[in-house]
Amino acid sequence: MRMQPMVIGHHYMASAGQYLATEAAHDILRAGGNAIDAGVAGGIALGVVHSDQVQFSGVAPMLIHLADRDETVAIAGLGWWPRALNVETFIRDHNGTIPMGILRTVVPAAPDAWILALQRYGTMSFGEVASAAIRYARDGFAVHAVMATFLQDKVEDYRRWPQNTAIWHRDGAPLREGDRLVQADLGRTIQFMADQEKAAAGSGREAGLAAARDAFYRGDIARTITKYHRENGGLLTEADLADYRSEVEAPLRTTFKGTDVLSCGPWCQGPVLLQMLAMLNEVDLQALGHNSKEYVHLLAEVMNLCFADRERYYGDPRFVDVPMQTLLSRAYAQARLKTIRGDRAFGEMPPPGAVAGHRAGSTGKASVAAAEPGLPGDTSYVCVVDAQGNAFSATPSDVSWEGPVIPGLGICPSSRGSQSWADPAHTSVLAPGKRPRLTPNPAMAMRRGELLMPFGSPGGDLQPQGMLQALLNHLVFGMDIQQAVEAPRFVTRNFPDSFEPHTYYPGRLDVEQAIGQPTIDALEAIGHKVNRLPDLSLRTASVCAVSADLKGGRLYGAADPRRTGRAMGW
């Protein structure tokens, strides 16, 4: 029995991590826009209705499948460190950490990425796709349960900056579920971009989109952001903003039991999902039994091996030589699988795999956590498939509790610098012009003429773990896509967290209790440090997906009841 209905359509389908964002995407589809127009609309809306975990001025990595070209592209949507950065400052003045606040700011990438997607692959104007977000910001919406939970969890972080509490607090306390959240400054910021577009639209759609972009990166918005940074010890300059451009690139892919699975490159953690699948491609998973002790143990150890590789090898490929061809090879997967024991858990993060002739940064000595981790925040998700067979998958992100709101704009420029290291020996050490190692990682699965499935999740380091389990539930165990995202889950924490201060929970395995006490007991008996979670815990990610049956002509939309996602289609 499903906890949420699976939405079925024949024309188009959208699913997003918050229901008003799904509505925004669906309205664009109904108005004749394609999947890219709709996905951008949903993504921009998430920067309003999920503004605790998604900032309009944050990051927006995406995958886009173009049916008429039979081509899939990735847009990075990730900013880099400002030119003025000096790693020695963080080592000397901040004890080798990246402090909370304005010094975590990298160049905001999402506005550029959304507009680039519209320019290259969309059909509508920025003003059209941003109209729902402007309305939600200007007129307000009811705070939903997930936002209320995170506002309470991060209450002291918000109190660092009065301009942040002015938006997300009321009468000295965080907004609660059902309170009305109005973000007037944010609405005016997005509206200003739409107005600049409209003023230039007489010269054509391309000129209008360029004007909207310039309003943020070269106009009044850029000047307001950089003035605040100059006056408050920040690093961003007008040149940093003016010179920024998102990158369009070919995605990475692997084939898992006949299905191609695609991710963005190793500037994010997307290849972790592909590495997991490459290993599991060698195993008869059905024979193990769904969520049996043997199954959970194998998947957890595969995850641990891949996160160890992430820690050692992944980083911005413009600065880091990432041996992705080897890491995704069958021989490498087989060798790594042999390190797993069926009768004993690793107990700590295993060593990374050896890549002959390759030099990478050190994994360093991780800080073992002394307290429970906070909520896995940062991020939401949106995916769309349209009537022409185009697909869109994006994981926009960046929170409003790690850095100050720019007064008058209602935005927190990307604090994604928290996913770098102020350790010169680390692969993802910060550097001018370098991108942090991003957690958001949209994905897509496809079989030519049969299946097209954009999918993704919020949850920091938990994202590829939840995505993996939902995908296996669907492809291997034959669950429909809604059942696949609802099924009981587990996640490992046996690696340094991607977020500063990069804490580490050796041997820890978080397990939803619905997996069953006998399985949990058996996992503990072989050395897993099991932490029991309630059923449907938001601490195990929250997957949204559209599974398009291309032969049958049906679109199935799924949204995880662990958070506020919804699917909508026709």
Secondary structure, 3 states (H helix, E strand, C coil): CCCCCCEEECCCEEEECEHHHHHHHHHHHHCCCCHHHHHHHHHHHHHHHCCCCCCCCCECCEEEEECCCCEEEEECCCCCCCCCCCHHHHHHHCCCCCCCCHHHCCCCCHHHHHHHHHHHHCCCCHHHHHHHHHHHHHHCEECCHHHHHHHHHCHHHHCCCHHHHHHHEECCEECCCCCEECCHHHHHHHHHHHHHHHHHHHHCHHHHHHHHHHHHHCCHHHHHHHHHHHHCCCCCCHHHHHCCCCCEECCEEEEECCEEEEECCCCECHHHHHHHHHHHCCCCHHHHCCCCHHHHHHHHHHHHHHHHHHHHHCCCCCCCCCCHHHHCCHHHHHHHHCCCECCECCCCCCCCCCCCCCCCCECCCCEECCCCCCCCCCCCCEEEECCCCCEEEECCECCCCCCCCECCCCECCCCHHHHCECCCCECCECCCCCCCCECCCCEEEEECCCEEEEEECCCHHHHHHHHHHHHHHHHCCCCCHHHHHHCCCEEECCCECCCCCCEECCCEEEEEHHHCHHHHHHHHHCCCEEEEECCCCHHHCCCEEEEEECCCCEEEEEECCCCECEEEEC
